[in-house]
Every structure is written in structure tokens, then in C-alpha cells.
Amino acid sequence: MDITAVTVGIPVRDLIAATAWYRAALDLDEPDLEPLEGLVEFDLGRVWLQLARDPEHAGSAGVSVNLSVTDAAAEHARFAGLGLDVSDIQRFEGVVEFFELTDPDGNKLGFVTELS
């Protein structure tokens, strides 16, 4: 198997509001693609982030998204400064720092910095 890309799909209640929230939270430009009505996609480099209007499944457990960042503590501070819902930072010495950012639909995005 030769995997060439990964797309993470997140169900949201209100696509316009979710798009604005993700753009502000992750400092993104306009969506790279809007392939279908009710669907937008952002090219994050090695991963595509796809927001899909799906009110019935928004915020459901089971979606697991973890994004590796250079400095989890700095991102945590930035999100908190924006008034966004972030968990406490968990530090596993010599392994990782990790926290979760919760979007308005209840979806959780993990942010990880490897400490090794």
C-alpha cells in the first residue's frame, strides 16, 4: 500500500460558522477546495482537513485528529488568548506535550509536540 495523502473529515452543524472558526483558530486562508455543496477542504501540507455539513454527527465521539506542532505550549497560549476552549497541557516527560482544542460543535483536535 502506498498512501500518498490523508484527509481528515470533521462533521459540523453550520459549515459557514465552522469554516470561519477553523480559519481563525488554525490561521488558515480561504478553503483550497469546495468540491461539493456542504463540503470545504483545506490543504494543510501533508494532510487535508475536510469540513462537512452533517448536523446529525457533529461532535460525535470517534473522530480523532491529532496535529503535530513545533511548540504545543505556544499554540495552547495562542488558542487560550483567542478565548477558545482548550484543555490543560499534559506533559509526558521525554515523550510528548499534548492538549485538546474543542470546536463549537464539540469536536476535539489534539495538538502534540514530541519531546524526544
C-alpha positions as CSV (number, residue, x, y, z in Angstrom):
1,M,0.0,0.0,0.0
2,D,1.3,3.4,-1.0
3,I,-0.5,6.1,0.9
4,T,0.0,9.5,-0.8
5,A,-2.3,11.7,1.3
6,V,-4.5,11.8,4.4
7,T,-7.8,13.5,4.6
8,V,-9.4,14.1,8.0
9,G,-13.2,14.7,7.8
10,I,-15.0,16.6,10.6
11,P,-18.8,16.8,10.7
12,V,-20.1,20.2,11.6
13,R,-23.5,21.7,12.2
14,D,-23.1,25.0,10.4
15,L,-20.5,24.9,7.6
16,I,-20.1,28.7,7.3
17,A,-19.6,29.2,11.1
18,A,-17.3,26.2,11.3
19,T,-15.2,27.4,8.3
20,A,-14.8,30.8,10.0
21,W,-13.9,29.2,13.3
22,Y,-11.3,26.8,11.8
23,R,-9.8,29.6,9.7
24,A,-9.4,31.8,12.8
25,A,-8.2,29.0,15.1
26,L,-5.7,27.4,12.8
27,D,-4.7,30.7,11.0
28,L,-5.9,29.4,7.6
29,D,-6.6,31.2,4.3
30,E,-9.8,30.5,2.4
31,P,-10.6,26.8,1.8
32,D,-8.5,25.3,-1.0
33,L,-11.4,23.3,-2.4
34,E,-15.2,23.3,-2.3
35,P,-15.8,20.2,-4.3
36,L,-19.5,19.8,-3.3
37,E,-22.2,21.8,-1.7
38,G,-21.8,21.4,2.1
39,L,-18.1,20.5,1.9
40,V,-14.9,22.5,2.1
41,E,-11.3,21.4,2.2
42,F,-8.1,22.9,3.5
43,D,-4.7,21.7,2.2
44,L,-2.5,21.6,5.4
45,G,0.5,20.2,3.7
46,R,0.7,16.5,4.4
47,V,-2.9,16.4,5.5
48,W,-6.2,17.7,4.1
49,L,-8.8,19.0,6.6
50,Q,-12.3,18.5,5.3
51,L,-15.3,20.1,7.0
52,A,-18.7,18.6,6.0
53,R,-22.1,19.9,7.0
54,D,-23.5,16.9,8.9
55,P,-25.5,18.2,11.9
56,E,-26.5,14.7,13.0
57,H,-22.9,13.6,13.5
58,A,-21.3,16.8,14.6
59,G,-19.4,16.5,17.9
60,S,-19.8,12.7,18.0
61,A,-17.1,10.7,19.6
62,G,-15.0,8.7,17.3
63,V,-13.3,11.4,15.3
64,S,-9.7,11.5,16.3
65,V,-7.4,14.2,14.9
66,N,-4.0,14.9,16.3
67,L,-1.8,17.6,14.7
68,S,1.9,17.7,15.4
69,V,3.2,21.2,16.1
70,T,6.6,22.6,17.0
71,D,5.5,24.1,20.3
72,A,2.3,22.9,21.9
73,A,2.6,25.3,24.8
74,A,2.8,28.3,22.5
75,E,-0.2,27.1,20.5
76,H,-2.1,26.4,23.7
77,A,-1.4,30.0,24.8
78,R,-2.4,31.4,21.4
79,F,-5.7,29.5,21.4
80,A,-6.4,30.5,25.0
81,G,-5.7,34.1,24.1
82,L,-8.3,33.9,21.4
83,G,-10.8,32.7,24.1
84,L,-11.1,29.2,22.6
85,D,-11.9,26.1,24.6
86,V,-8.6,24.3,25.3
87,S,-7.8,21.5,27.8
88,D,-4.8,21.6,30.2
89,I,-1.5,20.7,28.7
90,Q,-0.4,17.2,29.5
91,R,3.3,16.6,29.6
92,F,4.8,13.2,29.4
93,E,8.5,13.9,30.1
94,G,10.8,12.8,27.2
95,V,7.8,11.8,25.1
96,V,5.2,14.5,24.3
97,E,3.2,17.6,25.3
98,F,-0.4,17.3,24.4
99,F,-3.7,19.3,24.7
100,E,-7.1,19.4,23.0
101,L,-8.9,22.2,21.3
102,T,-12.7,21.8,21.2
103,D,-14.6,23.4,18.3
104,P,-18.1,24.8,18.8
105,D,-19.7,21.5,17.7
106,G,-17.8,19.5,20.4
107,N,-15.2,18.0,18.1
108,K,-11.8,17.7,19.7
109,L,-8.5,18.3,17.9
110,G,-5.3,17.2,19.7
111,F,-2.1,19.2,19.4
112,V,1.1,17.3,20.1
113,T,4.8,18.2,20.4
114,E,7.3,15.4,20.5
115,L,9.8,16.0,23.3
116,S,12.5,13.4,22.3
